[in-house]
Amino acid sequence: MEEPLKHVVYMLRCKDGSLYTGYTNNLQKRIAMHESGKGAKYTRGRGPFQIVFLERFETKEEAMQQEYRIKQLNRSSKEKLINSYAEGHDER
């Protein structure tokens, strides 16, 4: 069985190419909410989504701090973070 995700910061790439950063303690449920249009106001009508970044934390406080830091980054820095994540999680 997969290890629980605990506190997760994630980034979604929306169908329009924009990025959304969020926090959750239940990723599957949160993504389902985004897909159904009941997630964040920003993501409504922007699905389907691709998870492009995921980071786990032991505490909610750590996760929320990282979410804030990511949201302060410019687009270029977010893309670098996504690329770095993708390189470390290549499933080929």
C-alpha positions as CSV (number, residue, x, y, z in Angstrom):
1,M,0.0,0.0,0.0
2,E,1.2,3.5,-0.8
3,E,2.6,5.7,1.9
4,P,0.1,8.4,3.0
5,L,0.9,11.8,1.6
6,K,0.5,13.6,4.9
7,H,0.7,17.3,4.0
8,V,1.3,18.0,0.4
9,V,2.1,21.1,-1.7
10,Y,1.3,20.5,-5.4
11,M,1.3,22.4,-8.6
12,L,-1.1,21.8,-11.4
13,R,-0.7,22.7,-15.1
14,C,-4.2,23.8,-16.3
15,K,-5.4,23.1,-19.9
16,D,-4.7,26.8,-20.7
17,G,-1.1,26.3,-19.6
18,S,-1.4,28.3,-16.4
19,L,-0.1,27.0,-13.1
20,Y,-1.9,26.6,-9.8
21,T,-0.2,25.9,-6.5
22,G,-2.1,24.4,-3.6
23,Y,-1.9,22.6,-0.3
24,T,-3.8,19.5,0.8
25,N,-3.7,16.6,3.2
26,N,-5.7,14.5,0.8
27,L,-4.4,14.8,-2.8
28,Q,-6.8,12.4,-4.5
29,K,-9.8,14.2,-3.0
30,R,-8.5,17.6,-3.8
31,I,-7.7,16.8,-7.4
32,A,-11.2,15.4,-7.8
33,M,-12.6,18.6,-6.4
34,H,-10.6,20.6,-8.9
35,E,-11.7,18.4,-11.8
36,S,-15.4,18.7,-10.7
37,G,-15.2,22.5,-10.6
38,K,-15.6,22.6,-6.8
39,G,-11.9,23.2,-6.0
40,A,-10.3,26.6,-6.0
41,K,-12.1,29.4,-7.8
42,Y,-9.0,29.9,-10.0
43,T,-9.2,26.3,-11.4
44,R,-12.9,26.3,-12.3
45,G,-13.2,25.8,-16.0
46,R,-9.4,25.3,-16.5
47,G,-9.3,21.5,-16.3
48,P,-8.2,18.9,-17.1
49,F,-5.1,19.3,-15.0
50,Q,-1.7,17.7,-14.9
51,I,0.1,17.3,-11.6
52,V,3.6,18.8,-12.4
53,F,5.0,19.1,-8.9
54,L,4.4,17.4,-5.5
55,E,6.2,17.8,-2.2
56,R,5.4,16.1,1.1
57,F,5.8,17.5,4.6
58,E,5.5,16.2,8.1
59,T,3.6,19.2,9.3
60,K,0.9,21.5,7.9
61,E,3.0,24.5,8.9
62,E,6.0,23.4,6.8
63,A,3.7,22.7,3.8
64,M,1.9,26.0,4.1
65,Q,5.3,27.9,4.2
66,Q,6.5,26.1,1.1
67,E,3.2,26.8,-0.7
68,Y,3.6,30.5,0.1
69,R,7.3,30.5,-1.1
70,I,6.3,28.9,-4.4
71,K,3.4,31.3,-4.9
72,Q,5.9,34.2,-4.6
73,L,8.1,32.8,-7.4
74,N,7.8,34.2,-11.0
75,R,6.8,31.9,-13.8
76,S,10.3,31.1,-14.9
77,S,11.3,30.0,-11.4
78,K,8.2,27.8,-11.1
79,E,9.1,26.1,-14.4
80,K,12.6,25.5,-13.1
81,L,11.2,23.9,-10.0
82,I,8.8,21.8,-12.1
83,N,11.7,20.7,-14.4
84,S,13.9,19.8,-11.4
85,Y,11.0,17.8,-9.9
86,A,10.4,16.0,-13.2
87,E,14.0,15.0,-13.6
88,G,14.0,13.5,-10.1
89,H,10.8,11.5,-10.7
90,D,11.3,10.2,-14.2
91,E,9.3,6.9,-14.5
92,R,10.9,5.6,-17.7
